[in-house]
Amino acid sequence: MAGMRSWSFAKGHGALNDFVILPDRQAQFDPTPRQVRWLCHRRAGVGGDGLLRVTPADCLPQWRDRGDLWFMDYRNADGSLAEICGNGLRVFVRYLLEEGWVSGDQVEVVTRAGSRRAVVEPDGRISVELGCPVWSPEPVPIGAAGRIWAGRVVDVGNPHCVVRLDRTQALDQLDLTRTPRLPSDRFPDGGNLEFVVRLGPERLRARVWERGVGETRSCGTGAVAIAVDSLAGTGGGPGRRQIELPGGQLEVRIDRAGQASLIGPAVIQARGEVQVPCD
């Protein structure tokens, strides 16, 4: 086909946060933003909230001597680069395991936010370590859904802002179709926004607007940000939280050292070939 090239792909999701997976064992692909947007388009392409390129970590100068590791080259649906993606990381690990490119119940993966360890849980879910998030207590103004909100900034290797709501009804009625306004001094490269309602001591319900995508069915690092903010609101310290999102449930555990682990499902649902426009 003129002006097109054939690429192998897979499709996966974690709590309905879905991704196009591009295997690149020889580090020969570097999709342009236009190609990423095409692949993630839900009408013209494969469709997804983002793209996961699976390539050896030694393609990066700082990981030149670690050809045994894999690099998760994550792109948002709009073609922009992202530091990390919690649901994407679990799907990435599931793909590596199903392809036989890694083995065992513990896997180390390189991301733009550094290396991260994944563990296959006894129930089949995948747990990923996402470092020690940093919570900022001072509220910042957020413009979204027709009004100004007070949100707390949480750094999970990528930028988040958490807004606490009082009622489930208020959460359901939010219009998240428009890009929120985040303060540029705190979010120079944009950020992700979570609206949250507390359902119980360890249960929260949320909706997420993701940078470079829009509202998604779930967000892994967003779930971590929500858990960190919830624990900070009760005095901090270790703990666990169940985060209910439109796409399913994610579990977050924070240990005594402040290390966050995200636990949830990861499914590979399709593999095939796709004709991608040359750029």
N, C-alpha and C positions, 0 to 999 in steps of 0.2 A: 504494500500500500504506500503510495507516494507520500512523503512527508511524515511517515510513522515508523516507529521501531517497536519490536516485540520485547516485552519484559516479563519475566516470571514474577508472580506476586502471591501473597497469601492475605487472608482477611481474618482479623481476630478482634475480640472485645473483652473488656473487664468491667462487669456491671453495666453493660451496654455503652460504655465509652469505647468507641470502635476505631480501628486503625487499619490502614493499608500497610502491609509488610513487604519490603523490597529486599530480597536476599542479594548480597553483593560480596561473595567470598573473596573475590579478586580485587576489591576496592577500585572498581572501574566505573562506577556510576556516581554522578554528582547531580541529582535532579535540580533543575532550575526552579525558582518559585512558581513559574507558570506551569511547569509539569506537575509540581506538587499540588497546586490548586486543581489541576485537571484530574489527577488521580483521586483526590479527595472529594471531588464534585459528586453529589448524590444523583445526578441525572446523566451527566456526560461521561463520568469516570466510574471508578470502583465504589467510591463513597466512604468517607471516614472523617473522624474528628482530627486526625493527624496521620503522619506517615512515619514508619519505623524502618530506617535502613539498617540492615544487619551486616556489619562489616568488621574485619579484624581490627583490634585496638592498635596494632602497630602501624596503622596508617596515620596515626597522630604522632607528632614529634615527641611529645612527652611520654608516650607509651611505646616507643620504638622497640624496646627489648621485651615486650609482652605480647607476642603473637599468639599466645595461648588464650588470651582474653578477647571478648567481643565488645565492640563499641555500638551503643544504641544512639544512632544519629537521628534524633527526633526533630521533625518539622511540624509546625502547626498547619492547619488546613489552609491558611492563607499564604503558605510558603515560607513564613518566617521561622527562624531557628528558635529552639527552646532549650533551656538548661537541663530539664528533667521532666519526667511524667510518671507518676506512681502507677496508674493503671497500665500505661504503656509498657512500663518496665516488667510488670508481671506477665503481660501478653508476650513480650520479647523473650522472656525466659521460657515460657511455655513453648514457643516456637522452636527455640534452640533444643529443648528436650525432645520434642516430637520429631525433629529432623535428625536427631542423634549427633548434633554438633557439640553437645556437652552431655555429661552423665553425672549421676549421683543426685543427692537431695539438697546440695548446696552449690550455688553458682555465683560467681563474681562477674559483674558487668560494669563496663566503663561508660560513663555519661559525661556530659559537659559540666556537671556539678561534681565530678569525681567518681571514684569507683563505689559500687553499691553491691551488697550481698543479698542474695535471694535464697529462701529455704522453701522446699516443698513440704507442706504440712501433712500430717497423717490423713486428714480428710480430703486431700487433693487440692485444697486451696494453696495459693502461693503467698508467702510473706516476703516483703522487701524492706530492708533497712534504709531509711531516708535521712540519716544523720541526726543532728541536734538542732531542731528548729529554733528560731529566735523570735520571741514575742515582744512587741512594743506596747507598753501600757497606755501611752497617750493616744487619745482618739484622733482620727483624721476625718475631714469631711469628704463624703462620697456622694456624687450626684448620680442617681439612678432611679428608674421607675417614677419619674416626675417629682422627686423631692430630694432633699439633702439628708444623708444619714451619717451617724457616727460609727466609724469602723476601726478595728484594731489591725495593725500590720503584723503579718507573720511571714518570716523568711524560711521557706522549706527547701532552699536551694533554688527556688524560683519565687517570685513575689506574690503574696496573697493579702487580701483584706477581708476580715470577717465582721459581718454586721449581725447583731443579735436582735431578734424579733420576739414579741410577746405572745403572738397567737398564730396557730397553724393556718387559720383563714387568711391572715395577712400575707403569709408566705405563698399560699396558693394563688392569690390575686395579683401578685407582682407582675408587671410587664417588663420582661427582660429582653425584649427584642431590640432595644437600642444600646449602643455602646456606652457604658458608664463613664463618668468623668472622675478620674483618680488624680490626686494632687501630683503634679509632675516632679516636685522636689523629692517625693518619697517613691514615685514610680516612674523614673525617667524613661524606661523601656516598656511602659504599660504594666498591667498586672491582672490578677485573677480575683474575682469577687464572690464571696459566699454569703448567702442569707440563711440564718439558722434559727430554729425554734427548739427549745429544750422540751423533751417528752418525758424524761425521767432522770434519775441520778446519773445514769451512764448512757442514756439514749438521746440522740438528737436527730432532727430532720432538717434537710437543707436543699437548696437549689444553688446552682453554680453557673456563673458566667465566666468563660475561659478566654483569656487573651488569644487573639488570632483565630478564634473559632465562633464564639457566641455561647449561648446556653447549651450545655451538654447534659447527657443523662446522668453522668457521674464524673467525679474528678478525684483521683487518688491523693495527690498532694493537697488538694483542697480539703479532703477529709482529714488529713493530718493537721492542717491549719485550724480546722474547726475543733479538733480534739485538744490541741495545744491551748487555744483560746478558752475552751470550756474548763480545762484543768486550772488555767491561770485564774479564772474567775472564782474558783473555789479554794484558792490559796496555793496553787501549783503543786509540784511534786509528781511522783509516778502515778500511773493509773491507766485505765482503758476506757474507750468509748465506742459505742456502736453508732455508726452514721447511716441514716436511712436517706437514700437519694432516689430520684425518679427511676434510675436504672437498676437499683438493687441496694444491698447492704454491704458496707465495708466496716472492718474492725481496725481500730488504731490502738496500739499499746505504747506507752511512754515509760521507759525504765528509770531507775534512780539516777543514772548519769545523764538523763535528758534525751537519750536515743529514741527515735520514733520508728516503729515498725508498722507497716500497712499490710493487712491481710484481707484477701478477697479472691473471687473466682477469676480465672483466665481461660479463655476458650479460643481455639483456632477453628473457624467454621468453613473456610473455603481456601482452595489453592487453584491457580490457573495461570493463563497467559493473557496479557492485556496489550493492546496496541496504543502506544503513547506518542503523542505528537512530538516531532523533532522541534527543538527550540533554536 
